[in-house]
Amino acid sequence: MRTIDDLGDELGGLRGRRVLLRSDLNVPLEDGRVADDGRIRASLPTIERLSDAGAITVVTAHLGRPKGKPVPQYSLRPVYQRLAELLPGRDVRFADDTVGDSARATLRVLPEGGVAVLENLRFDPREASKDDAEREVFAAELAALADAFVSDGFGVLHRKQASVYDVAERLPHAAGYLVLREVEAFRKVLQDPQRPYVVVLGGSKVSDKLGVIDNLLGKVDRLLVGGGMCFTFLAAQGHEVGGSLLEEDQVDAVRGFLDQAADSGVEIVLPVDVVVAAEVDEAATTSVVPATAIPADEKGLDIGPQTAQLFRKKLADARTVVWNGPMGVFELTPFAEGTRQVAQAVAEVDGTTVVGGGDSAAAIRQLGLDESAFTHISTGGGASLELLEGKTLPGLAVLEN
C-alpha cells in the first residue's frame, strides 16, 4: 500500500493539493458534546502530517445511523468542535453538507494547511447504498472535491461504501498512519505470533465471535472465554445458566468448537465463578456463585474473582495476546471488576498485546487504565473482528490496487 509520502512523491508534493481524508470519527456524544474522543485523537497524526505538508485536508466521516437523511442528533459539528480543540493554531472549518454548496464554499476559502470537516456522510443515502451505480455517483461527487484520497478510517474498512471503496478507485490514493498501524498490528498477531499465544474473548453474544473462534482455534494455544458469550459455552457443557444470556441456537456450534479444541490441543478456559444479580442495575444486589450453580432467578453479569485470578494465571506466560470483548457489563460498577482485572493482566504481559476495538477499547478508557501499557488498541470493532476472522476488507483491498 502507498503511504502519504508515496502520494506526495506521485503528485509532486502535497502543498496546495486537496486531499480527501476518510476518517472514522463515529464517537459517542452526550449532551451535544463528545464523550469519548479516542478515535478523534487516533486520527490526529495523519491530519497533522497532511496539514504540515501544506495540503488542504477534507475530512469525511459518519456518525451513527441516520439512514440516509439529515438528523440533527447525528451532526458531526460536535466532532468538528473537538477536533478543532485538538488542532490549536490550525485553520479548521465545518461544512454543513458533504458535496453541496457549503462544502464547495468552505474549500474555496480554505488556505494551505487548513482542515475542513464535512457533514455526516450518511446523511446522503448513496453513501451506504447497495446499488453500485448509486454509490459510484456519490463517490464521483466526493472525488470532484479533491486531488487525492487518503484512507485512515480503519473502523469502516470492512464496508464497501462510497467514501471507503469507490472513491479510492477514482483518485490517487494512500493509506493513512492509523490504517498502516492497525494493519501491521493485526498482521503480527495473525501471521507471526510469538508463543504462548492467548486469545481472550468476551462480549454479549457468541454468534458475533463464531468466525473469530473458527479462524483462531487452529492458531492459538489458549482461548479464555468470558462475558455473556461464556454462558453458551457453559450450556454446551451441560450446565444450567439461570437467566443469563444464552444463544440456544449456537449450543451445537459451540459444542463442536469444544470438541475441535480438545482434538487439537487448544486449551479453552471458561469461568469457574460468576457475579450474579436479579437485574442489570447500578444498585443491584450481587453475589458470587460457582459458574455451574447459577440460580434460576438470577443472571451472570461478570466473571467472578476466582475466574479473574485464573485468567491472570493463564495470561502470565503469554508472549502474544489478543483481547476482544469485555468480561461483563463493565458500564455498571457492580459488574466492572472482571473486565478491569483482565485488562490489567493483559497490560502486564511481557509481549505483544492487541486490544480489539469497540467495547474493549471503550472499557480501557472508561476504567481509567493506561492505554500506553498495551501494544495496540484498535479503533475498529467490526473491522478488527473481520480481520480476526481471516476475511478480506474491501476498503483495504482497494488500497492495494
N, C-alpha and C positions, 0 to 999 in steps of 0.2 A: 504493500500500500504506500502511496505517496504521502509524504509529510508536508507540513506547511512550508518548510524550507524548499522542498522539491517544487511545490506550487509556485513559490516566489521565483525560483530559477526559470520555470517554464514560462512565466508571464513577464519576465524581465524586471522583476521587482513588484512589491505589493503596494507601494506608495501611490495613493490616489485611486487604487482599484477598489471596486465594490465587491465585498466578499459576503456571500450569503452563508450564514452560520446556523446550522441546525443544532440547537442545544436541547437538553432535557431539563426544563425548569418547572416540571409538574410537582409543585411543592404544596404542603398543607397550609391553609390560611385560617386565621382566627381573628374575628372582628375586623376583617379587611386588611390584616397585616400578615406577613409571612411568619409562620410558626416554627418552621424548621428550614434553615437556609443551606443545608448541607449540599444539595445539588447545585445551588447557585454558586457557592464557594468553589465547588469542584469544576465549574465552567470557567473560572477566572483566568487560569494560565493561558488558555487558548485565546480568550478575548484580549487579554493584555498583550500577548505576542502579536496579534494582528494589529492592534492599536499602535503599539510601539513601532511597527513596520510602516505606519502611515496609511494602512488600509482603512476604508470606510466599512465598518463591520455592521452587517444587517442581521440581527439576531432574530431567529424564528423559533417558536416553541408552542406547546399546547399546555392547557391546564384543565384537568377534569374531563367530564364527558358532556359537553353542551349539545351533542347530537346535531351538529351541522347548522346551528343558528346562534346568533349573539345572545348570551345570557350574562347579565351584569356580574353575577357572583363568580363567574369564571374568567373575568377580565384579567389580563396579565399586568395591569397597571401596578398593583401592589408588588409584583415581582420586579418590574422595572424600577420601582422606587427603592427596593432593597439592593438591586444591582448597582444603581447609581451611588448608593451609600458605600458600597464596597469598591467603587472605582473613583475615589476622590481625585479631583484635578482633571478628569476627562469629561469630554462633552458627550453626555448620554441623554438621548431623547426618546420619546414614545410616539408611535403612530397608532391612531385609533382604528386602523384596519390592516389588512395584510397586503393586498395588491391594488388597493384603491387610491383615491385622491390623497388621503392623509399620508400613506406610505410614500408615494412619489414626491409629495411636497416636502416631507421630512428629509428624504435623501438628497433633494436638490440643494438644501442649505447646510447639510452636514459636512464639516470640514474633514480634512485628512486626520486620521487617528480617532475620529468620532465613532460613536456607537449608537445605533438605532435599534429599539426593541419594537417589533411589530406585534399587533394584537393577536390573540389566540387563533392559531391555525385552524382549529377545529370549529371555529365559528363558520367556516366555509365547508359545506357538505362534500365538496370534491376532494378534500384532503385525505379522508379515510374511505373514499368510495371503493366499492368492489369492482366498479366498472373501470377498466384500464383507460378507456378513452376520456372519461371524466377526470380522472386523476392526472392524465397527461396534459390536458388543457390547463389545469390549475398549476401544474409543475412548470409549464411554459411561461405562465404569467409571473410566477416566482422567479424563474431564471432570467426573465427580462429585466429584473431589478439589479442584476449583478453581473460581474465578470468571471466569478469563480465561486466554487462551493466547498465549504469545509463541514464535514460531518463530525459532530462532537457530542451527540446525544445518544450515549450508549444505551440508555434505557428504552429507546424506541427502535433500535436496530433490528428487532425481530418483527417489525411491522412493515409491510410493503405499502407505504403511503407516499403521497406526492412529495412531501418535503424531505423524506428519508431516502426513497429509492429513485423516483422518476427524475427529480432534479439532478441527481448525480449523473444521469445519462445525458444531460444537456449542457453541462458546464465542466470546465477543467476542475478536477476535484482532488481532495486530500482528506486524510483523517486528522482530527484534532488530537491534542495531547491526552485528553481524557479517554478517548476511544483507544488510542495506542496503549495507554497504561492498562486499561481493562483487558484488552486482548492478550497482552503479554502475561498478565497475572493468571488468567484462566488457561492459557497455553501451558504455563508451567505446571499447574496442578493436574491438568488433564493428560499431558503428554510426557512430562518429565518429573514426576513426583519423587521426592526422597521418602524413604520408609523408616518407620511405620507411617502409613497413610491412613488418616482417620477422617471420616465424614460425619458431621453432626447435623441431623435433620429434625426440624420441628415445624411449627405452624399448625393450622387447624385441620387441614384435610390431606389424607394420604393420597387422594386422587390427584392432587396438584403435584405430587412428587413421584408418581409412578415411573415416568420416563427417566427421572434422575436415578432412582434406585436401580432400574433395569440397566442403565448405562454404566453405573459405577460399581455394581456388585462384583464385576469381574476385575476391577482395578484396585479396590481398597482393601485394607487389612481389617478395619473395624468400621462398623456403622452404628452410631449411637442415635437412638430414636426417642424424642420427647415431644412435647406439645400435644395438641389434640389428636394428631395422627397416631400417636402411640396406642390409643385405645383400640384401634382396628387391629393393630399387631397383637395386643393382648387378647382380643376376641378370637383372633386366628389361632391362638394357643389354647383356646377353650375356656378362657376366663370371663366372668361376668364383669361388666364395666359400669353398672348402675345407670345414671342419667348422663354419663359422659358422651361426648361427641363420638359417634360410631357410624362409619360408612359400611353398612351391611353388604352392599353390592361389591365391595372391594375385599371382603374377607378371603375369598378364594385366591385372588391375585396375591394378597399378602402371604397367604399360606405357601403359595408357590415360591415366593421370594425367600421365605424361611428355609424351605427345602433346598433351594438353589444355593443359599449361603452355606448351609451345612455341608453340602456336597463339595463346595469349592474352598472350604476352609476359611470363609469370611466370618468374623465374629459379629453378630448382631446383639447389641446391648440395649435392653429395654428397662424402663423404670422398675424399681423394686418397691418404691413407696410414692404416694402422690398426695398433694394438698387438695382436699375436697371441701365443698360447700354446697348448700342447697340452691343458692342464687349467685349469679355473676354480679357482684356488687362491691363497691369500695368498703362498705360497712359490714360485709358478710362475716358470719361466724365460721371459722375454718377449723379443720382438724387434719392430722396426717394419718393415713391408713396404708396398710400394705396394698400394693398395686393389684394384688389378686383378691382383695377383700373390700371392694368399693361398695358402700351401702346403696341399696336400690333407689333411695330417695335423694341421693347426692351425686354430684358430678365432679370428676377430676379436672382441676383448673391450673395445676402447676406440678412439676416434679417435686418430690419431697427431698428433705435434707440428706437421707441416705443415698438417694439416686444422684444428687448433686456431687456427693463425695465419690461415688462410684464412677461417674463420668469424668471427674477430675483425675482419678487414678488411670482411667483408660486413655486420657489425653497426655499424661505426664511425659511419656517417652516418645510422643509423636514428633515427626520431622516435617510432615505436611498435614495441614488441617483445612478442610472446607466446612464452613458453618452456614447453614441456610434454614432460618426459621426459629422463632422463639420457643422457649420451653413451656410457656404458659401464657395466661392473659396478662402480659407484663405491664399493660397500660394501667392496671389497678394494683395498688400497693400490696394487698394480701397475696397476690399471685405473681409477683415480680422477682422474687428471690432466686428461683431456679434459673431464670434467664441471666440474672446478674452473676451467679456462681459459674455458669458455663462460659459466659463471656469473659470473665476474669481468668478462667482456666485456659481458654483459647489464647488470650493475650499473653499468658506466661509461657506458651510453647516456644521452645528453642528451635525454630524452623520457620517455614513459610505458612502464614495464616491468611486465608482469604475468606472474607465475610460476604455472603450474598446480599443483594440489595433488598429493598422493601422493608419489611418489619424488622429484620435483623439489624440493619443499619440504623433504623429509627430507634430501636431498643438501646443500642450503644449510646446514642446521643441523649435519649430521654433519661437513662440511668446515670448520666454524667461520667461515663468511662472515658479513658484516654484513647482517642482514635489513633494516635501515633503508635500505640502498642501493637497494632495489627499491621501485617504486611500490606494488605489491601482491603479496603471496604468498597464494595461495588455500589454504583449508583443506580443499577438497573435490576429490578426484581424479576420481571418476566424474561428479559434478555439473558440474565445470568442463569436462570433456570434452563432456558433452551440450550445454552452452551453446555451446561452440565448434562443435559440430555443427549448431547452429541449432534444437535441439529445445526444446520447452516442458517445463519441470519441473513435475510435478504439485504438489509442495509449495510451489512459488512461485505457480502459477496460483490455488490455493485461497486464498492470502492476498490476492489482488486482488478477491475477491468481497465 
